[in-house]
Amino acid sequence: MRFTIDTELERIIVPDTFFNQIDKMNAILIANGAEDKKIDYVEYINAAIVKAQKHAPVRKADVKSLKR
């Protein structure tokens, strides 16, 4: 999932499907008895940002050449 950090609007822009995807993940957790591990929208984004900050910024054109 990709997020955009807009420095002019001072907002994190998520895909249109973001909330639905998190809700689906939470539904799976609840169905499997792990309701205590529900995913919070903001915490999910913050965790992703912390992980991303461990790497140097890259240009959008260079993303395809990155290996996971």
C-alpha positions in Angstrom: 0.0 0.0 0.0 1.4 3.4 -0.9 0.9 6.7 1.0 1.7 10.2 -0.1 3.0 12.8 2.3 1.8 16.2 1.0 4.0 18.9 2.5 1.9 21.7 1.2 -1.4 20.4 2.6 0.4 18.9 5.6 -1.5 15.7 5.2 -0.9 12.0 4.6 -2.9 10.9 1.6 -4.0 7.3 1.6 -5.5 5.2 -1.3 -9.2 5.3 -1.6 -9.3 1.6 -0.5 -7.2 2.2 2.7 -10.0 2.2 5.2 -11.7 -0.8 3.6 -8.5 -2.8 3.6 -7.8 -2.1 7.3 -11.4 -3.0 8.0 -11.1 -6.3 6.2 -7.9 -7.1 8.1 -9.7 -6.3 11.4 -12.6 -8.5 10.4 -10.2 -11.4 9.8 -8.6 -10.8 13.2 -12.0 -10.7 14.9 -13.1 -13.9 13.1 -10.0 -15.6 14.4 -10.4 -14.5 18.0 -7.7 -11.9 17.9 -9.9 -8.8 18.5 -7.3 -7.5 20.9 -4.9 -7.1 18.0 -7.2 -4.8 15.9 -5.4 -2.4 13.7 -5.8 1.3 14.3 -5.6 3.4 11.1 -3.2 6.0 12.4 -1.0 3.5 14.2 -0.7 1.5 10.9 0.5 4.6 9.1 2.9 5.6 11.8 4.4 2.2 11.9 4.9 2.3 8.1 6.5 5.7 8.3 8.9 4.5 11.0 10.0 1.5 8.8 10.3 3.7 5.8 12.5 6.3 7.6 15.2 3.6 8.1 15.9 3.9 4.4 17.2 6.8 2.3 14.5 8.7 0.3 14.2 7.6 -3.4 12.8 9.2 -6.5 9.5 7.8 -7.8 11.3 6.9 -11.0 13.7 4.7 -9.0 11.1 2.7 -7.2 10.9 0.0 -9.8 14.6 -0.8 -9.4 14.3 -1.5 -5.7 14.4 -5.0 -4.5 12.3 -6.0 -1.5 
